[in-house]
Amino acid sequence: METAQTVAAWIADNWSTELTLAEWWQRLADAGYAFPTWPAGLGGMNASTAQARQISSAITAAGVIGAPIGNGPSMGGPTVLAHGTPEQQQRFVGPLARGREAWAQLFSEPGAGSDLASLATSAVRDGDEFVINGQKVWNSFADMSDWGMLIARTDPDVPKHKGITYMMIDMNQPGVEVRPLVQMNGYPEFCEVFFTDARVPVANVIGGIGEGWSVAKTTLAFERAGAGGSRASGAINIGAGSKAGNLHQPVGELLAKAKQEANDPTMRTEVLLSSRTLIKMARQLGCTTDPVLRDRLMRYYANSQVYSWTGQRGRDNAKSGRPGPEVSTLKLQIAQLAHESRDLSMAMLGAEATLMGDATFEGGRIQRAALASPVPSLGGGTNEIQRNIIGEQTLGLPREPSNDNVIPFRELRRS
Ligand SMILES: Cc1cc2nc3c(=O)[nH]c(=O)nc-3n(C[C@H](O)[C@H](O)[C@H](O)COP(=O)(O)OP(=O)(O)OC[C@H]3O[C@@H](n4cnc5c(N)ncnc54)[C@H](O)[C@@H]3O)c2cc1C
């Protein structure tokens, strides 16, 4: 059984500022501390969630660089572990756990977001390969990714959910064109991805041809769970994969740069501000005597506490083997908090809220957070879709009437 002390002792023996990031992540994965709940040899040690939380808190407390983050570790790795063959797990999860490769989620399309199963990107079999044509959009960090978790249509003659296949696509090939999209907060986090006769070996299909919908649902479940927030706060994260340019840098230098960025308000990208930050801001701006703002601040504080306690209750229920419905409400709650944080901080800033740039209050941090506040109510499924899921899967309400589970995809009317 790993304790905070054994992890701290291991870090004392293994961390050195001279190591490259690739060497440090290799050590972390080999020790099973990168993703403790994953299998041994693949970055983990088959640990329980509670034990994993202890290990990641000990790494954060030591102030060293944490395991790789991103869509690969948070949702792709767990999906391949659930549905992939042992060979696929070795090929894809091994390098992912060591930060050698980064993955993008290639699900959404211009005509298939909430109704994801209407996707039209085609995968046509050609011997031992699939030939991919079509377009994806909203793909976070696709320009920094080595592999894509792609869902594509392999059979248009069956109902839409049945003709989808999940596969790992090599992003470094001529038929894959990635174009970054600049969001309203100025960051090019998303991309659109175009496929023109791109190739995927049949051996890269995860979970079987035509079985992609149920595999995709696993990825989405991990995405929604992550959107509710689970990582130790204060962890130091560095971009993974061959394209981020960090793997061969000494960890000492990367750590110093990351700490400097964390203390620089102009480098922060947040979707909401904590109640502590908002209260501090109210004091700095002299808003604490305004009874309406005081009331709104109090409400925000109370809602933040409810969010944190709901998460705690969900974790405790899961630990005791009685998973409750709390987890499915967390994503909605954080989306609501982000909107409240935006409205409250903008009200406190007043006219300055309309300005942007380093010269404004806190280096523009508040405005940037406001511009990123729609993220939790859209990413990983919109609030409306999340409510549909809660209604149908948690409350057992009847599904919306639809006949698209019997009509072949080819015959569906699509926008
Ligand atoms: C931060 C962020 C990161 C993302 N990262 C990725 C990524 O890495 N990879 C990826 O593939 N995608 C990604 N997405 C895309 C995301 O999954 C989609 O934006 C989302 O599923 C909504 O799809 P859409 O934008 O096409 O909206 P639409 O589906 O067109 O929806 C438009 C509006 O109609 C509403 N609506 C639609 N259907 C219903 C219904 N049945 N009932 C009630 N209301 C409905 C929606 O709630 C929404 O308000 C990301 C999005 C965000 C914001």
PDBQT file of the ligand as one rigid body, heavy atoms in Angstrom, charges set to zero:
ROOT
HETATM    1  C1  LIG A 501     -14.110  23.702 -24.731  1.00  0.00    +0.000 C 
HETATM    2  C2  LIG A 501     -14.596  22.755 -25.780  1.00  0.00    +0.000 A 
HETATM    3  C3  LIG A 501     -13.773  21.717 -26.161  1.00  0.00    +0.000 A 
HETATM    4  C4  LIG A 501     -14.208  20.835 -27.131  1.00  0.00    +0.000 A 
HETATM    5  N1  LIG A 501     -13.337  19.867 -27.524  1.00  0.00    +0.000 NA
HETATM    6  C5  LIG A 501     -13.705  18.993 -28.465  1.00  0.00    +0.000 A 
HETATM    7  C6  LIG A 501     -12.786  18.002 -28.908  1.00  0.00    +0.000 A 
HETATM    8  O1  LIG A 501     -11.629  17.962 -28.480  1.00  0.00    +0.000 OA
HETATM    9  N2  LIG A 501     -13.202  17.123 -29.841  1.00  0.00    +0.000 N 
HETATM   10  C7  LIG A 501     -14.452  17.151 -30.356  1.00  0.00    +0.000 A 
HETATM   11  O2  LIG A 501     -14.765  16.294 -31.184  1.00  0.00    +0.000 OA
HETATM   12  N3  LIG A 501     -15.360  18.101 -29.992  1.00  0.00    +0.000 NA
HETATM   13  C8  LIG A 501     -15.002  19.030 -29.062  1.00  0.00    +0.000 A 
HETATM   14  N4  LIG A 501     -15.883  20.020 -28.667  1.00  0.00    +0.000 N 
HETATM   15  C9  LIG A 501     -17.196  20.100 -29.318  1.00  0.00    +0.000 C 
HETATM   16  C10 LIG A 501     -18.374  19.843 -28.397  1.00  0.00    +0.000 C 
HETATM   17  O3  LIG A 501     -18.470  18.504 -28.067  1.00  0.00    +0.000 OA
HETATM   18  C11 LIG A 501     -19.630  20.364 -29.138  1.00  0.00    +0.000 C 
HETATM   19  O4  LIG A 501     -19.525  21.777 -29.179  1.00  0.00    +0.000 OA
HETATM   20  C12 LIG A 501     -20.912  20.002 -28.434  1.00  0.00    +0.000 C 
HETATM   21  O5  LIG A 501     -21.143  18.640 -28.489  1.00  0.00    +0.000 OA
HETATM   22  C13 LIG A 501     -22.118  20.770 -29.058  1.00  0.00    +0.000 C 
HETATM   23  O6  LIG A 501     -22.170  20.575 -30.422  1.00  0.00    +0.000 OA
HETATM   24  P1  LIG A 501     -22.377  21.820 -31.414  1.00  0.00    +0.000 P 
HETATM   25  O7  LIG A 501     -21.366  22.867 -31.038  1.00  0.00    +0.000 OA
HETATM   26  O8  LIG A 501     -22.325  21.288 -32.802  1.00  0.00    +0.000 OA
HETATM   27  O9  LIG A 501     -23.798  22.402 -31.055  1.00  0.00    +0.000 OA
HETATM   28  P2  LIG A 501     -25.210  21.905 -31.620  1.00  0.00    +0.000 P 
HETATM   29  O10 LIG A 501     -25.313  20.431 -31.453  1.00  0.00    +0.000 OA
HETATM   30  O11 LIG A 501     -25.392  22.448 -32.993  1.00  0.00    +0.000 OA
HETATM   31  O12 LIG A 501     -26.211  22.596 -30.610  1.00  0.00    +0.000 OA
HETATM   32  C14 LIG A 501     -26.661  23.945 -30.770  1.00  0.00    +0.000 C 
HETATM   33  C15 LIG A 501     -27.639  24.247 -29.632  1.00  0.00    +0.000 C 
HETATM   34  O13 LIG A 501     -28.816  23.393 -29.755  1.00  0.00    +0.000 OA
HETATM   35  C16 LIG A 501     -29.036  22.703 -28.531  1.00  0.00    +0.000 C 
HETATM   36  N5  LIG A 501     -29.538  21.339 -28.786  1.00  0.00    +0.000 N 
HETATM   37  C17 LIG A 501     -29.084  20.480 -29.727  1.00  0.00    +0.000 A 
HETATM   38  N6  LIG A 501     -29.763  19.299 -29.655  1.00  0.00    +0.000 NA
HETATM   39  C18 LIG A 501     -30.654  19.429 -28.638  1.00  0.00    +0.000 A 
HETATM   40  C19 LIG A 501     -31.634  18.543 -28.070  1.00  0.00    +0.000 A 
HETATM   41  N7  LIG A 501     -31.825  17.304 -28.525  1.00  0.00    +0.000 N 
HETATM   42  N8  LIG A 501     -32.356  18.997 -27.015  1.00  0.00    +0.000 NA
HETATM   43  C20 LIG A 501     -32.170  20.274 -26.529  1.00  0.00    +0.000 A 
HETATM   44  N9  LIG A 501     -31.268  21.143 -27.048  1.00  0.00    +0.000 NA
HETATM   45  C21 LIG A 501     -30.524  20.727 -28.069  1.00  0.00    +0.000 A 
HETATM   46  C22 LIG A 501     -27.671  22.624 -27.856  1.00  0.00    +0.000 C 
HETATM   47  O14 LIG A 501     -27.784  22.467 -26.460  1.00  0.00    +0.000 OA
HETATM   48  C23 LIG A 501     -27.066  23.987 -28.243  1.00  0.00    +0.000 C 
HETATM   49  O15 LIG A 501     -27.491  24.982 -27.357  1.00  0.00    +0.000 OA
HETATM   50  C24 LIG A 501     -15.484  20.955 -27.733  1.00  0.00    +0.000 A 
HETATM   51  C25 LIG A 501     -16.301  22.045 -27.354  1.00  0.00    +0.000 A 
HETATM   52  C26 LIG A 501     -15.864  22.935 -26.399  1.00  0.00    +0.000 A 
HETATM   53  C27 LIG A 501     -16.730  24.097 -26.042  1.00  0.00    +0.000 C 
ENDROOT
TORSDOF 0
